[in-house]
Amino acid sequence: MPDILEERLSVEAEIEGLTLVGVLDRTAREHGDAPAYSDRHTADGTGWRTATWAEVRARARELAAGFLTVGLEPGDVVAIMCSNRIEHVVADLAVVLAGGVPVSVYNTFSPEQVAYVAGHAAPRIVVLETDNHVLRWSRVLSERPEIRRIVVLDAAPVADGRTVAWSELVADGAAALPRHRDALAARAGAVRPDDPITILYTSGTTGAPKGVVLTHRNIWYEAVASARTAHLTGAGVSVSYLPFAHIAERILGLYLPQLQGGHVHLIDDPSQLAAVLREVRPTRFFGVPRVWEKIRGGVAAKLAAEPDEARRSAVEQALAVGLSYVESTQTGRTTAPELRARFTAVDGAVLRPLRAALGLDRVEWAATAAAPMPVDITRFLAGLGLSVYDVYGMTETTSAATACGPDSFRLGTVGRPHPGIELRLAEDGEILVRGPITTPGYHKAPAATAGLLDGGGWVHTGDLGEVDEDGFLRVVDRKTEIIITSSGKNIAPSNIENGLMESPLIGHAMVVGDGRPYVVALLTLDGEAAPVVAARLGVEAATLAELAEHPTIQAAVAEAVEAANARVSRPEQVKAFELLPREWTVGGGELTPTLKLRRRVVAGKYADAVDRLYGGPA
């Protein structure tokens, strides 16, 4: 095993003295003419507009001067509610260059959540993109005169003397830059590695958002350590679709590309992801489990609908070879020359064209995190010739604390700790993490910080895990989500749910059973794959709701539940289920912006369905 202290010193030596200011200067100097960010905000709404690294830095400096003209003081918070577009990146960078602290706010936050964040973070400037964003902030803006400026991008002018248009602020900043040059240099020079680079308010599956403070040192340690584990070198091409309020997107879409001079394609609507992947063909791709599930579901459904038996059989055989090959690359295994030759043959003839159809044929690094990745999904993707590396972490650990990578890979695990990061399990199995990636604490929340960080500096993640003999971590579930049945049996719901979602018909699953005699499940159909499977079964329906009620689909889902039950112990088996008439979505409140399940919301919305499953009132 590597020496943790030696690894830590090596990474710390690489980031010694680094702040965003210095990294941005270096990147603009070394990669100034290279493309940095592209987005769809063109005049006609088609194609891409692109800014180089030199242009990004220049625009950030102009906007930073603009922030000075409207009174931004060192340490002031600037709240940004904006989709993934170049202006969001520029605003974030400009705030830091002006000595402030940027706070990206989830676009999906309700007015109540916005009010909470505004009250807690106390921003002095707010950047809003759309009329809808202005509407969500309207109560806050009327109640908080300490907000000095409201900067609007695409929104209609607001009848408020504090409002300034983005274009006007940028123009004022450009004009003021010569006289603010020394002030900006002083602000930038005063930024230190242990200063906050951002505060992230977690979307959370329960409770009020907490503001996680992250420092420049946190960020650059994470970026360098992640790059080492993943063997990421040079300027990659990637797609950014998760909100910048999420730590994974900030690392992969903002900070790591800045460190390496990468090119990021920003999309403001995740429903565009499949089409953008085919167009951009990224060399790096991070997908939350739900994204990979939908990719698997789409491929599996099309394969199942293939009428040519010989063609379908050839693809299935190629997938089997791809899986065997990827499995052979795991730590502790070797790839036989014959298997490598077979894989090379089927990869060129079958698998690469399949990946090309998905836009993933150039991918050199693929990963997943944010929720447990079903092993069957990972295995299916391996069949396509894709090694999708699981990583594990949280906002409080600056994203990944552990990860699989090209030379440290085991299916079904989230890898081993990043270089220089310590990991151990508490007596109850809780995962504890310590190292330079751990947050200094929650903003204005000492009690919550004390519950997160113990006296030894260990972050208590709230997750239960297991570590194998080679140091690979497997996440069991959240401590708070473990089901304890009335008979005292402890059950990890995600294991059961992942098994249920192996069926291409099932889009989401939530099992219930805490304090109950047995486990039941609420299920939804997959909006893309279910109609394809249904057509193959001879079922035609105009809506998912109609499909959910069809006897043939009900029977097929029952078979999927039975198949999932066959792989778990008797207490974990689903005794009853209800197939709901609609999908769960972010907009509906059932999912977080990173597509994690909000169990309390689902349980509240469908309490009557749960009662029916347990024989209670209808």
Backbone torsions as a table, in degrees:
resi	resn	phi	psi	omega
1	MET	NA	143.8	-178.1
2	PRO	-68.9	156.8	176.9
3	ASP	-80.0	115.5	-173.3
4	ILE	-62.6	-44.4	-178.2
5	LEU	-64.3	-40.8	179.5
6	GLU	-63.3	-42.1	177.9
7	GLU	-62.7	-43.0	-177.6
8	ARG	-63.6	-43.7	179.6
9	LEU	-62.4	-35.3	-180.0
10	SER	-65.5	-45.6	178.7
11	VAL	-67.1	-42.6	-178.5
12	GLU	-63.7	-32.5	177.2
13	ALA	-65.9	-36.1	-179.6
14	GLU	-70.1	-29.5	-176.6
15	ILE	-105.6	8.5	-176.9
16	GLU	-51.6	121.4	176.4
17	GLY	76.5	-0.1	-175.7
18	LEU	-71.4	137.1	167.2
19	THR	-133.2	168.8	178.8
20	LEU	-57.7	-35.8	-179.2
21	VAL	-57.9	-49.9	-178.5
22	GLY	-69.0	-38.6	-179.8
23	VAL	-64.8	-44.4	179.7
24	LEU	-63.5	-41.9	177.8
25	ASP	-60.0	-45.5	-177.5
26	ARG	-65.5	-42.5	-178.1
27	THR	-66.5	-41.9	178.5
28	ALA	-64.7	-32.5	-180.0
29	ARG	-73.9	-42.2	-174.0
30	GLU	-89.3	-25.4	-176.3
31	HIS	-131.0	30.5	-171.7
32	GLY	-54.7	-38.6	-177.0
33	ASP	-88.0	-4.4	-178.3
34	ALA	-80.1	148.0	177.8
35	PRO	-66.0	136.4	179.9
36	ALA	-107.5	-57.5	-177.2
37	TYR	-134.8	140.1	173.0
38	SER	-127.5	144.2	174.3
39	ASP	-144.7	177.6	-174.7
40	ARG	-94.1	6.4	-174.8
41	HIS	-82.3	62.9	177.6
42	THR	-94.5	170.9	-176.4
43	ALA	-59.2	-39.6	-178.5
44	ASP	-103.0	5.4	176.5
45	GLY	77.8	8.6	178.5
46	THR	-122.0	167.4	179.9
47	GLY	66.7	-163.7	-176.8
48	TRP	-128.0	145.2	165.3
49	ARG	-109.1	142.7	-171.6
50	THR	-131.8	139.7	173.8
51	ALA	-117.9	134.4	176.2
52	THR	-78.3	170.8	178.4
53	TRP	-64.7	-36.3	176.9
54	ALA	-64.5	-40.0	179.1
55	GLU	-68.1	-39.9	178.6
56	VAL	-60.5	-46.4	180.0
57	ARG	-64.2	-43.0	-179.0
58	ALA	-62.1	-43.4	-179.9
59	ARG	-67.2	-37.8	178.6
60	ALA	-64.4	-39.4	179.0
61	ARG	-67.1	-39.5	177.7
62	GLU	-63.8	-44.4	179.4
63	LEU	-67.4	-36.6	176.7
64	ALA	-59.3	-41.4	176.1
65	ALA	-64.4	-36.8	176.2
66	GLY	-63.0	-40.2	177.3
67	PHE	-62.2	-37.7	177.5
68	LEU	-64.2	-36.3	-178.8
69	THR	-66.7	-24.3	-180.0
70	VAL	-102.4	13.8	168.1
71	GLY	95.2	17.6	176.9
72	LEU	-64.2	128.0	178.9
73	GLU	-106.8	156.5	177.7
74	PRO	-54.0	133.4	179.0
75	GLY	87.1	-9.2	178.5
76	ASP	-64.6	144.8	176.0
77	VAL	-90.6	136.6	172.4
78	VAL	-118.9	119.7	179.4
79	ALA	-90.6	135.1	-177.7
80	ILE	-125.1	115.2	171.1
81	MET	-112.6	106.7	-170.2
82	CYS	-161.0	148.7	177.2
83	SER	-74.2	179.6	179.0
84	ASN	-77.1	98.4	179.2
85	ARG	-148.9	167.9	-174.7
86	ILE	-59.0	-38.5	-178.7
87	GLU	-61.6	-33.2	177.9
88	HIS	-63.9	-44.8	178.5
89	VAL	-62.4	-46.8	-178.7
90	VAL	-61.3	-43.2	179.9
91	ALA	-62.1	-44.5	-178.9
92	ASP	-60.2	-47.5	-179.5
93	LEU	-66.1	-40.8	-177.5
94	ALA	-62.7	-37.8	179.8
95	VAL	-60.6	-44.2	-179.8
96	VAL	-66.0	-42.8	179.5
97	LEU	-61.8	-28.1	179.1
98	ALA	-89.4	3.6	177.2
99	GLY	89.7	7.3	-179.8
100	GLY	-96.2	-172.7	-179.5
101	VAL	-125.4	113.6	179.5
102	PRO	-78.8	141.2	176.3
103	VAL	-130.0	104.5	174.9
104	SER	-78.3	129.8	-177.2
105	VAL	-108.8	133.8	-179.6
106	TYR	-55.1	131.6	177.3
107	ASN	-62.3	-21.4	-176.8
108	THR	-89.3	-4.7	-179.2
109	PHE	-60.7	137.7	177.3
110	SER	-74.0	165.7	175.5
111	PRO	-55.3	-34.5	178.9
112	GLU	-67.6	-42.1	178.1
113	GLN	-68.4	-38.5	176.3
114	VAL	-60.3	-44.3	179.8
115	ALA	-61.6	-39.2	179.2
116	TYR	-64.2	-48.4	-178.4
117	VAL	-63.7	-42.8	-179.6
118	ALA	-63.7	-39.7	178.1
119	GLY	-67.5	-33.3	-176.1
120	HIS	-84.1	-44.8	-176.9
121	ALA	-83.2	-23.3	178.8
122	ALA	52.8	58.4	179.3
123	PRO	-66.4	146.2	175.5
124	ARG	-95.8	-22.3	176.8
125	ILE	-133.6	142.0	178.1
126	VAL	-126.0	131.5	176.9
127	VAL	-110.2	120.4	-176.5
128	LEU	-125.0	140.6	-174.4
129	GLU	-92.5	-48.5	-168.0
130	THR	-120.8	169.5	175.2
131	ASP	-60.9	-36.3	178.9
132	ASN	-63.4	-39.5	177.3
133	HIS	-64.3	-43.1	178.3
134	VAL	-60.2	-41.0	179.1
135	LEU	-61.3	-42.5	-179.5
136	ARG	-66.6	-27.2	-179.0
137	TRP	-95.2	-2.6	-171.5
138	SER	-58.1	-43.7	179.4
139	ARG	-62.7	-45.4	-179.4
140	VAL	-61.7	-44.6	-176.6
141	LEU	-64.5	-33.2	-179.7
142	SER	-77.4	-25.2	-175.0
143	GLU	-98.7	-10.2	-173.0
144	ARG	-124.8	87.0	179.2
145	PRO	-66.5	-16.1	180.0
146	GLU	-69.7	-13.7	172.5
147	ILE	-73.0	112.4	-171.1
148	ARG	-79.6	-37.2	-177.3
149	ARG	-139.7	144.4	174.7
150	ILE	-118.6	110.1	-177.6
151	VAL	-97.4	123.3	-178.1
152	VAL	-115.4	138.0	179.3
153	LEU	-92.3	-76.0	-177.3
154	ASP	-101.4	-4.1	-177.2
155	ALA	-73.0	155.3	175.3
156	ALA	-68.3	153.5	179.3
157	PRO	-54.8	138.8	-179.4
158	VAL	-99.6	136.1	-179.8
159	ALA	-74.7	70.8	-177.9
160	ASP	-150.1	127.8	-176.6
161	GLY	-62.8	-12.1	-179.8
162	ARG	-87.5	-8.7	-172.4
163	THR	-80.2	138.6	174.6
164	VAL	-139.1	139.0	177.4
165	ALA	-72.2	145.6	178.3
166	TRP	-53.3	-48.3	-177.0
167	SER	-60.9	-37.5	179.7
168	GLU	-67.9	-41.9	-179.3
169	LEU	-66.0	-39.6	178.4
170	VAL	-64.9	-43.0	179.4
171	ALA	-64.1	-42.8	177.7
172	ASP	-62.1	-39.9	179.7
173	GLY	-64.9	-42.3	179.7
174	ALA	-62.1	-39.9	179.6
175	ALA	-69.8	-33.1	-176.4
176	ALA	-87.3	-10.1	-174.3
177	LEU	-56.2	-43.1	179.7
178	PRO	-58.3	-40.7	-177.7
179	ARG	-82.4	-16.8	178.4
180	HIS	-99.8	2.6	-174.4
181	ARG	-56.7	-45.8	-178.9
182	ASP	-67.7	-39.7	179.5
183	ALA	-64.0	-41.4	178.0
184	LEU	-65.0	-40.6	178.3
185	ALA	-61.6	-39.2	179.2
186	ALA	-67.8	-42.3	178.5
187	ARG	-62.5	-47.9	-179.1
188	ALA	-63.1	-39.7	-179.3
189	GLY	-69.2	-21.6	-179.4
190	ALA	-83.1	-12.2	-179.9
191	VAL	-70.3	130.9	-178.3
192	ARG	-117.4	155.3	-178.4
193	PRO	-54.9	-30.6	-178.1
194	ASP	-93.4	8.8	173.7
195	ASP	-79.6	155.2	176.5
196	PRO	-64.7	134.4	173.1
197	ILE	-97.1	-22.4	177.0
198	THR	-169.0	164.8	167.1
199	ILE	-125.4	125.7	-177.9
200	LEU	-110.7	123.0	176.5
201	TYR	-92.5	109.7	-174.8
202	THR	-61.8	137.9	178.2
203	SER	-65.4	-37.9	173.6
204	GLY	69.8	145.3	171.9
205	THR	-94.0	-15.0	177.8
206	THR	-147.5	153.5	170.4
207	GLY	71.9	177.7	-179.9
208	ALA	-73.6	149.3	178.2
209	PRO	-62.3	145.4	174.7
210	LYS	-111.8	140.0	-179.1
211	GLY	-87.1	109.0	-179.1
212	VAL	-89.5	118.2	178.6
213	VAL	-83.4	128.6	176.3
214	LEU	-125.6	137.8	-176.8
215	THR	-100.6	167.0	174.8
216	HIS	-57.9	-40.8	179.6
217	ARG	-63.2	-44.1	176.0
218	ASN	-52.7	-51.4	-173.0
219	ILE	-64.5	-48.5	-174.7
220	TRP	-73.9	-29.3	173.4
221	TYR	-63.6	-47.9	-179.9
222	GLU	-59.9	-43.9	-177.8
223	ALA	-63.1	-46.0	-179.2
224	VAL	-68.4	-44.2	-179.8
225	ALA	-63.4	-41.3	178.2
226	SER	-62.4	-43.0	-180.0
227	ALA	-62.8	-38.1	179.0
228	ARG	-66.4	-46.7	-178.9
229	THR	-61.9	-42.3	-175.9
230	ALA	-86.7	-3.7	-175.6
231	HIS	57.7	42.4	179.3
232	LEU	-91.3	115.2	178.0
233	THR	-132.1	155.2	177.7
234	GLY	74.7	-177.4	-176.6
235	ALA	-87.8	110.1	177.9
236	GLY	-85.9	166.3	174.2
237	VAL	-114.0	125.3	-174.3
238	SER	-139.6	171.6	178.3
239	VAL	-122.8	130.0	179.9
240	SER	-108.3	117.8	-178.3
241	TYR	-133.4	-17.4	175.5
242	LEU	-80.1	155.5	-179.5
243	PRO	-64.0	147.1	175.2
244	PHE	-71.6	-5.6	172.1
245	ALA	-76.7	-7.3	-179.7
246	HIS	-101.9	134.5	-173.2
247	ILE	-62.5	-35.6	-179.5
248	ALA	-61.9	-42.1	-180.0
249	GLU	-70.4	-33.0	177.7
250	ARG	-65.8	-41.9	178.4
251	ILE	-66.1	-49.8	-171.6
252	LEU	-84.1	-26.8	-176.2
253	GLY	-106.6	-12.0	-176.7
254	LEU	-123.9	-55.2	-170.3
255	TYR	-86.8	-48.0	-179.2
256	LEU	-64.2	-42.8	175.3
257	PRO	-60.5	-35.1	178.3
258	GLN	-66.2	-37.9	-179.9
259	LEU	-67.5	-33.1	-173.4
260	GLN	-112.7	0.2	-179.9
261	GLY	71.9	36.9	-177.6
262	GLY	-78.8	173.8	-179.9
263	HIS	-118.2	118.0	-175.8
264	VAL	-112.1	129.8	174.8
265	HIS	-99.5	117.5	-174.8
266	LEU	-95.6	130.9	174.1
267	ILE	-126.7	137.2	-175.5
268	ASP	-96.1	0.6	178.9
269	ASP	-134.8	108.2	-177.8
270	PRO	-57.7	-21.1	178.5
271	SER	-66.9	-16.3	177.3
272	GLN	-82.2	-6.0	-168.9
273	LEU	-57.0	-47.8	-176.3
274	ALA	-59.2	-44.3	-179.5
275	ALA	-67.5	-39.6	-179.1
276	VAL	-67.3	-38.7	177.3
277	LEU	-57.9	-43.5	-179.7
278	ARG	-66.1	-31.8	-179.2
279	GLU	-80.3	-45.5	-173.7
280	VAL	-81.3	-36.8	-175.9
281	ARG	52.0	67.6	-174.9
282	PRO	-65.4	157.6	175.0
283	THR	-93.5	-14.6	176.4
284	ARG	-134.9	138.4	178.9
285	PHE	-147.6	127.2	175.2
286	PHE	-110.6	124.2	178.4
287	GLY	-125.6	130.0	171.4
288	VAL	-64.8	156.8	-174.9
289	PRO	-50.1	-38.4	-178.4
290	ARG	-61.9	-35.6	178.1
291	VAL	-64.7	-46.3	178.5
292	TRP	-65.3	-36.4	177.6
293	GLU	-60.6	-42.3	-179.3
294	LYS	-69.4	-34.9	175.8
295	ILE	-63.8	-47.2	178.0
296	ARG	-60.8	-44.8	-178.2
297	GLY	-60.7	-41.5	179.9
298	GLY	-65.4	-44.9	179.6
299	VAL	-65.7	-44.7	-178.3
300	ALA	-63.8	-40.1	-179.3
301	ALA	-65.8	-41.9	179.2
302	LYS	-66.5	-37.4	178.7
303	LEU	-66.1	-41.2	179.8
304	ALA	-65.4	-29.8	-178.6
305	ALA	-86.7	-3.1	-179.1
306	GLU	-65.9	117.0	-176.7
307	PRO	-76.0	-22.2	-177.6
308	ASP	-82.3	106.0	-176.3
309	GLU	-60.2	-40.6	-178.6
310	ALA	-65.3	-42.1	179.6
311	ARG	-65.9	-42.9	179.9
312	ARG	-63.2	-40.7	179.6
313	SER	-64.8	-39.4	179.5
314	ALA	-64.1	-41.3	178.7
315	VAL	-65.6	-43.2	-180.0
316	GLU	-62.3	-39.2	178.1
317	GLN	-66.4	-39.6	178.2
318	ALA	-64.6	-40.4	177.6
319	LEU	-61.8	-37.9	178.8
320	ALA	-65.3	-39.4	177.8
321	VAL	-67.0	-42.9	179.1
322	GLY	-59.5	-42.5	178.6
323	LEU	-63.5	-45.8	179.7
324	SER	-60.4	-39.6	-179.3
325	TYR	-65.7	-50.2	-178.8
326	VAL	-62.9	-39.9	177.3
327	GLU	-59.9	-34.8	-177.8
328	SER	-71.3	-16.0	-179.6
329	THR	-87.4	0.5	179.5
330	GLN	-67.7	155.3	178.5
331	THR	-57.5	131.4	179.6
332	GLY	92.5	-4.9	178.9
333	ARG	-116.6	167.4	177.2
334	THR	-131.1	154.1	179.8
335	THR	-99.9	117.9	179.5
336	ALA	-67.3	145.1	179.8
337	PRO	-56.3	-36.6	-179.5
338	GLU	-66.1	-40.4	179.4
339	LEU	-66.2	-40.5	178.7
340	ARG	-61.5	-40.7	179.8
341	ALA	-66.3	-43.3	178.1
342	ARG	-62.2	-41.6	-179.6
343	PHE	-64.9	-43.0	179.4
344	THR	-58.0	-39.9	-178.6
345	ALA	-67.7	-50.5	-176.8
346	VAL	-74.2	-25.8	178.8
347	ASP	-65.8	-45.6	179.8
348	GLY	-67.5	-37.9	-174.4
349	ALA	-84.9	-34.1	-170.5
350	VAL	-126.9	-52.6	-169.1
351	LEU	-71.7	-44.9	179.6
352	ARG	-61.5	-43.2	174.7
353	PRO	-59.2	-36.0	176.6
354	LEU	-64.7	-44.3	178.1
355	ARG	-64.6	-36.8	179.5
356	ALA	-63.5	-37.4	178.4
357	ALA	-63.5	-24.5	178.1
358	LEU	-92.8	-10.4	-175.2
359	GLY	82.2	18.7	-175.8
360	LEU	-113.8	16.9	-175.3
361	ASP	-75.3	-19.2	179.1
362	ARG	-98.0	-0.7	-173.9
363	VAL	-64.2	123.7	176.4
364	GLU	-100.9	-22.2	178.9
365	TRP	-143.7	126.3	177.6
366	ALA	-131.9	140.3	-175.8
367	ALA	-147.2	168.7	177.4
368	THR	-148.6	154.0	177.7
369	ALA	-169.4	-167.9	177.1
370	ALA	86.8	-25.8	176.6
371	ALA	-160.6	160.8	179.4
372	PRO	-59.8	132.2	179.0
373	MET	-90.9	119.9	177.0
374	PRO	-56.8	132.1	-175.9
375	VAL	-61.7	-33.2	-179.2
376	ASP	-65.7	-30.6	176.4
377	ILE	-67.9	-45.6	178.7
378	THR	-59.6	-41.3	-179.6
379	ARG	-67.2	-39.9	178.3
380	PHE	-62.7	-45.4	178.9
381	LEU	-64.6	-34.8	175.0
382	ALA	-60.6	-36.5	176.6
383	GLY	-59.9	-30.7	176.7
384	LEU	-77.0	-3.9	-177.6
385	GLY	90.2	15.2	180.0
386	LEU	-104.7	121.5	169.6
387	SER	-89.1	105.6	179.8
388	VAL	-98.0	112.6	-173.1
389	TYR	-87.4	123.4	174.4
390	ASP	-75.5	136.6	172.9
391	VAL	-126.2	158.3	-177.4
392	TYR	-138.3	136.8	176.2
393	GLY	175.1	-165.4	-179.3
394	MET	-155.4	171.2	178.7
395	THR	-55.3	-39.1	-176.8
396	GLU	-68.7	-13.0	173.8
397	THR	-112.6	23.9	177.8
398	THR	56.0	42.8	-177.5
399	SER	85.6	-125.8	-167.0
400	ALA	-74.9	132.7	170.6
401	ALA	-104.9	-30.3	175.8
402	THR	-130.8	158.7	179.1
403	ALA	-164.9	149.3	165.6
404	CYS	-84.8	157.7	178.9
405	GLY	-156.6	179.6	-175.4
406	PRO	-54.6	-33.9	-179.2
407	ASP	-112.3	16.2	178.8
408	SER	-153.6	83.8	-165.9
409	PHE	-140.6	129.4	173.7
410	ARG	-147.6	120.7	179.7
411	LEU	-57.9	140.8	178.2
412	GLY	85.3	1.5	178.2
413	THR	-123.9	166.3	176.3
414	VAL	-104.4	24.3	172.3
415	GLY	82.9	-163.2	179.9
416	ARG	-113.1	164.5	-177.0
417	PRO	-58.6	147.4	173.2
418	HIS	-59.9	159.8	178.3
419	PRO	-52.3	126.6	176.2
420	GLY	81.0	4.9	-178.7
421	ILE	-103.0	132.6	179.5
422	GLU	-94.7	143.5	178.1
423	LEU	-141.6	136.2	172.1
424	ARG	-149.8	166.0	178.3
425	LEU	-106.9	135.1	174.8
426	ALA	-72.1	174.1	-177.4
427	GLU	-58.6	-33.0	-179.7
428	ASP	-88.9	5.9	178.9
429	GLY	92.4	2.6	179.6
430	GLU	-68.1	139.7	-180.0
431	ILE	-80.3	126.6	177.8
432	LEU	-117.1	139.6	-176.0
433	VAL	-131.5	141.6	177.4
434	ARG	-143.6	141.5	177.2
435	GLY	155.1	-176.4	-176.6
436	PRO	-66.4	-5.6	179.0
437	ILE	-91.9	-5.9	-176.1
438	THR	-79.0	135.8	-179.8
439	THR	-58.6	147.3	171.8
440	PRO	-70.8	-13.7	176.5
441	GLY	146.9	178.2	177.1
442	TYR	-84.9	143.0	-179.6
443	HIS	-64.6	123.3	176.1
444	LYS	54.1	35.0	-178.0
445	ALA	-142.6	70.7	-177.0
446	PRO	-63.0	-35.4	-179.8
447	ALA	-66.4	-44.1	178.3
448	ALA	-65.1	-38.0	177.7
449	THR	-62.4	-41.0	179.1
450	ALA	-64.4	-30.2	177.2
451	GLY	-77.7	-19.6	179.9
452	LEU	-90.5	-47.8	-175.0
453	LEU	-108.5	125.3	177.9
454	ASP	-87.8	179.8	-176.7
455	GLY	-62.5	-21.6	179.4
456	GLY	-90.9	2.5	179.2
457	GLY	85.9	10.0	-180.0
458	TRP	-84.0	132.4	172.5
459	VAL	-82.3	126.0	175.4
460	HIS	-91.6	105.7	-169.6
461	THR	-73.9	-24.0	-174.7
462	GLY	83.3	1.9	178.2
463	ASP	-104.3	146.6	174.8
464	LEU	-97.9	140.1	-177.8
465	GLY	-145.0	173.0	175.3
466	GLU	-135.8	143.0	179.2
467	VAL	-119.9	128.3	-178.2
468	ASP	-84.2	-177.1	-173.9
469	GLU	-66.9	-18.2	178.9
470	ASP	-101.2	9.6	176.2
471	GLY	86.1	9.1	178.3
472	PHE	-82.9	134.5	-177.2
473	LEU	-94.3	136.7	170.8
474	ARG	-119.7	126.4	179.3
475	VAL	-86.5	126.6	-179.3
476	VAL	-84.5	-53.5	179.3
477	ASP	176.0	174.6	172.2
478	ARG	-71.3	139.7	177.5
479	LYS	-57.6	-40.9	-175.9
480	THR	-74.6	-11.6	-177.6
481	GLU	-105.0	-1.9	176.6
482	ILE	-63.0	129.8	179.0
483	ILE	-88.0	131.0	173.0
484	ILE	-116.8	109.8	-177.6
485	THR	-71.5	170.2	-178.5
486	SER	-63.7	-18.8	177.2
487	SER	-89.8	-0.1	176.5
488	GLY	91.4	7.4	-179.9
489	LYS	-78.5	128.4	176.3
490	ASN	-88.0	126.8	-174.5
491	ILE	-131.4	131.8	175.9
492	ALA	-89.3	111.7	-174.4
493	PRO	-65.1	-34.3	-175.0
494	SER	-62.9	-33.0	178.2
495	ASN	-61.2	-43.8	-179.4
496	ILE	-68.7	-44.9	-177.5
497	GLU	-62.7	-41.0	178.3
498	ASN	-62.8	-38.0	177.2
499	GLY	-64.3	-40.2	178.6
500	LEU	-65.1	-39.3	-176.3
501	MET	-78.9	3.3	171.9
502	GLU	-65.5	-26.1	177.1
503	SER	-72.2	130.8	178.3
504	PRO	-63.7	-18.1	178.3
505	LEU	-70.2	-35.4	-170.1
506	ILE	-91.1	121.1	179.9
507	GLY	-87.0	-47.6	178.5
508	HIS	-137.5	153.3	178.5
509	ALA	-143.1	139.6	171.2
510	MET	-136.5	123.0	179.4
511	VAL	-96.6	148.2	-177.5
512	VAL	-128.3	148.0	178.5
513	GLY	174.8	0.0	-178.1
514	ASP	-63.2	121.2	-180.0
515	GLY	74.3	6.4	-178.7
516	ARG	-105.8	165.8	-177.4
517	PRO	-76.0	-21.3	-178.9
518	TYR	-156.2	173.4	-175.5
519	VAL	-96.6	136.4	173.4
520	VAL	-126.1	170.8	-175.7
521	ALA	-139.0	141.4	167.3
522	LEU	-101.3	129.0	-175.0
523	LEU	-126.6	150.2	170.9
524	THR	-126.3	154.4	175.4
525	LEU	-79.9	153.8	174.5
526	ASP	-81.0	121.9	-173.9
527	GLY	-62.2	-27.0	-178.8
528	GLU	-96.5	-46.5	-173.7
529	ALA	-80.8	-35.3	-174.7
530	ALA	-58.8	-45.7	178.9
531	PRO	-61.2	-34.6	179.0
532	VAL	-67.4	-46.3	178.1
533	VAL	-63.4	-41.0	-179.8
534	ALA	-61.3	-41.8	179.7
535	ALA	-61.6	-39.3	178.4
536	ARG	-65.0	-29.1	177.8
537	LEU	-86.1	3.0	178.9
538	GLY	81.5	18.7	-178.4
539	VAL	-105.5	126.1	175.5
540	GLU	-117.2	132.1	179.5
541	ALA	-151.1	145.4	-176.9
542	ALA	-78.0	-28.4	-174.9
543	THR	-134.6	163.4	174.7
544	LEU	-63.3	-35.8	179.9
545	ALA	-60.5	-41.6	177.9
546	GLU	-66.5	-41.2	177.5
547	LEU	-60.4	-42.7	-176.5
548	ALA	-62.1	-25.2	-178.6
549	GLU	-93.1	-10.2	-174.5
550	HIS	-72.5	132.5	-177.7
551	PRO	-57.6	-37.1	-178.9
552	THR	-65.7	-41.7	178.8
553	ILE	-68.7	-40.8	177.0
554	GLN	-58.7	-41.0	-179.9
555	ALA	-68.1	-40.0	179.7
556	ALA	-65.3	-40.3	177.6
557	VAL	-66.4	-38.6	177.4
558	ALA	-60.6	-38.3	176.5
559	GLU	-64.6	-39.5	178.5
560	ALA	-64.3	-40.3	177.5
561	VAL	-64.3	-41.7	178.7
562	GLU	-63.5	-39.7	178.9
563	ALA	-65.5	-40.5	178.3
564	ALA	-66.5	-39.2	179.4
565	ASN	-62.3	-31.1	-176.4
566	ALA	-66.9	-16.5	-175.7
567	ARG	-103.3	4.4	-179.9
568	VAL	-126.8	167.7	180.0
569	SER	-69.7	164.6	-176.6
570	ARG	-58.2	-45.1	179.5
571	PRO	-64.1	-21.3	-179.0
572	GLU	-88.9	-6.6	-175.8
573	GLN	-74.7	139.7	179.4
574	VAL	-77.8	119.0	-176.8
575	LYS	-88.2	-22.8	178.9
576	ALA	-156.0	152.7	178.2
577	PHE	-144.1	159.8	171.4
578	GLU	-129.8	129.2	178.9
579	LEU	-92.2	113.5	-173.0
580	LEU	-82.0	157.6	-173.0
581	PRO	-83.4	-3.6	-177.6
582	ARG	-143.1	157.6	177.5
583	GLU	-75.6	160.3	172.0
584	TRP	-94.3	136.7	-174.1
585	THR	-137.1	168.9	173.9
586	VAL	-65.7	-45.8	-179.9
587	GLY	-62.1	-32.3	178.9
588	GLY	-78.5	-9.5	177.3
589	GLY	91.3	-6.8	-177.4
590	GLU	-78.1	-22.3	-177.9
591	LEU	-121.5	149.7	172.8
592	THR	-76.0	169.4	177.5
593	PRO	-58.8	-20.0	175.8
594	THR	-101.1	19.5	170.6
595	LEU	69.3	24.6	171.9
596	LYS	-85.5	151.4	-175.8
597	LEU	-75.7	131.3	171.8
598	ARG	-95.2	94.0	-171.5
599	ARG	-62.6	-41.6	-178.2
600	ARG	-64.2	-38.7	179.0
601	VAL	-64.5	-47.1	-179.8
602	VAL	-62.6	-44.7	-179.7
603	ALA	-60.9	-38.7	179.4
604	GLY	-70.2	-42.9	-178.1
605	LYS	-66.2	-34.6	-172.6
606	TYR	-116.7	33.4	179.2
607	ALA	-60.6	-35.9	-179.8
608	ASP	-66.4	-36.7	178.4
609	ALA	-66.4	-41.0	177.3
610	VAL	-62.3	-42.1	177.5
611	ASP	-59.1	-41.8	179.0
612	ARG	-62.4	-40.7	-178.3
613	LEU	-65.0	-28.3	177.5
614	TYR	-98.4	12.9	176.5
615	GLY	76.7	18.8	-179.7
616	GLY	-86.4	-161.3	-177.9
617	PRO	-65.9	146.0	-178.9
618	ALA	-75.9	NA	NA
